[in-house]
C-alpha cells in the first residue's frame, strides 16, 4: 500500500529550513522517497497537506503520564491504585498522539504504574497511543525529590509505609545495584536517578546532593555492565559536574546552570533536556500561573528566581545538545506537549533549534534514531502536520492538524 503526501512546507528534521512543496512517498509504514514530482504507484492514496507545514512526528522527551489531573496528582498517588495509574498512562499516550507527538519518553513514577504494560499494548496494536520510551521508576533515596512520601512527613508511620511502595527508593550500594538489574529485567529503556533535590517537593532543596559516591558508583557501574543508559534529575552545577565524571548519557532540567558547567557539558557531548515549562512563570513572572502551584513550590521558585533566569540564558546561549521535554506536573495537563515550544520561542530560541530538539535530537536521546526523528528514506512514517507558522507562532505545536504514526493516520485534537 502506497501513500503520497503533498506538503505545503516540510521540515525534515535534518536541515534547518522549510522546503516548499516537497512530497513524501510511503510504502506501508516506511518512507521510501522524499522529493519533487514523485511517482504515483497504482492504487496510491494521495494526502494533500499543501495548506500545512509537515514535520517528523514530534517527540516529548520528559513526560509523567501517570495521572489524569495535576490538581489531584498526590491525592491519586496515595488513594488510588497502580491500575488507575496505568489507565492514566494510556490516556495520556493517546492524547499526546492526537496532539502530534508520536513518541513520549516516560520518566518514571513513585510506584508500579505499569507503563511497560501500556507500552506493550500500544506496540501490539491493542490500544492507540504514542510509542513509549520508558524509565519505569525513579532511583532515589529517602527524603529525596523522588520520594513522594515527603507529602506525609508529618505522620512518620504513614510516610514510612508509603515509601515502601516504591521499589526503587532506598539506600546503599547493594540496594541500587539490584535495582538497576531489576529495571533492566523488567524491560526499561533507560535508568533515571534523582541526583539533586527538587522544586515541586516540600522537604528538600534543588541544591541537595541525594546520593552518595558509593551509591553513584553502584548505579553507573551496573548500568554500564548491562548497557542501559542513565539520565539524572539535576539542578545544581556541583551535581552536574559530578555526573559528568560518571560519563552520564543525559541530564534533565539543569536549570541552575552556570557558565563553567555549560562549557564542560558542551565538551562532553552529554545531552540536556532543560524542561523550561515548570520554571517559565518565575523566569518570566506570571502571577496567575504561579498561583496554581503549591506554597512550597512558589517559595523555592522565588528563592532561586535570579539563578533560574541566569541559568536559562546560559542554556539557551550554549552549544549543549538540547532535547525537548515538558515535565508538566501542574498548571497544564501532562499531554499538552506543545507548551514547551511556546516557552522556547518566547525566550528567543531559534525555532529550528527547538524543532531539532523535538525530532532528531530526541530520537537520539530515546535510542530510536535508526527508525525515527527525521523524514528520510528508510525511516518509519511518523509524520505530523501543523496549521500555524512554526517559525513565528509560539502556539504552533499546540494545534496539530494531521498525524500519522507508523504509517497509520489518526484524527487530531487541537490544544488551543
C-alpha positions, 0 to 999 in steps of 0.5 A: 500500500502506497501513500503520497503526501503533498506538503505545503512546507516540510521540515525534515528534521535534518536541515534547518529550513522549510522546503516548499512543496516537497512530497513524501512517498510511503510504502506501508509504514516506511518512507521510501522517497522524499522529493519533487514530482514523485511517482504515483504507484497504482492504487496510491492514496494521495494526502494533500497537506499543501495548506500545512507545514509537515514535520517528523512526528514530534517527540516529548522527551520528559513526560509523567503520564501517570495521572489524569489531573495535576490538581489531584496528582498526590491525592491519586498517588496515595488513594488510588491504585497502580491500575488507575495509574496505568489507565492514566498512562494510556490516556495520556499516550493517546492524547499526546498522539492526537496532539502530534507527538508520536513518541513520549519518553516516560520518566518514571513514577513513585510506584508500579504504574505499569507503563511497560504494560501500556507500552506493550499494548500500544506496540501490539496494536491493542490500544492507540497511543504514542510509542513509549520510551520508558524509565519505569521508576525513579532511583532515589533515596529517602527524603529525596525529590523522588520520594513522594512520601515527603507529602506525609512527613508529618505522620512518620508511620504513614510516610514510612509505609508509603515509601515502601511502595516504591521499589526503587527508593532506598539506600546503599550500594547493594540496594541500587545495584539490584535495582538497576538489574531489576529495571533492566529485567523488567524491560526499561529503556533507560535508568533515571536517578534523582541526583539533586533535590527538587522544586515541586517537593516540600522537604528538600532543596534543588541544591541537595546532593541525594546520593552518595559516591558509593551509591553513584558508583553502584548505579553507573557501574551496573548500568554500564555492565548491562548497557542501559543508559542513565539520565539524572534529575539535576539542578545544581552545577556541583551535581552536574559536574559530578555526573559528568565524571560518571560519563552520564548519557543525559541530564534533565532540567539543569536549570541552575546552570552556570557558565563553567558547567555549560562549557564542560557539558558542551565538551562532553557531548552529554545531552540536556533536556532543560524542561523550561515549562515548570520554571517559565512563570518565575523566569518570566513572572506570571502571577496567575500561573504561579498561583496554581502551584503549591506554597512550597513550590512558589517559595523555592521558585522565588528563592532561586528566581535570579539563578533560574533566569541566569541559568536559562540564558546560559542554556539557551546561549550554549552549544549543549545538545538540547532535547525537548521535554515538558515535565508538566506536573501542574498548571497544564495537563501532562499531554499538552506537549506543545507548551514547551515550544511556546516557552522556547520561542518566547525566550528567543530560541531559534525555532529550528533549534527547538524543532531539532530538539523535538525530532532528531535530537530526541530520537537520539536521546530515546535510542530510536534514531535508526527508525525515527526523528527525521523524514528520510528514506528508510525511516518509519512514517511518523509524520505530523502536520501543523496549521500555524507558522512554526517559525513565528507562532509560539502556539504552533505545536499546540494545534496539530492538524494531521498525524500519522504514526507508523504509517497509520493516520489518526484524527487530531485534537487541537490544544488551543 
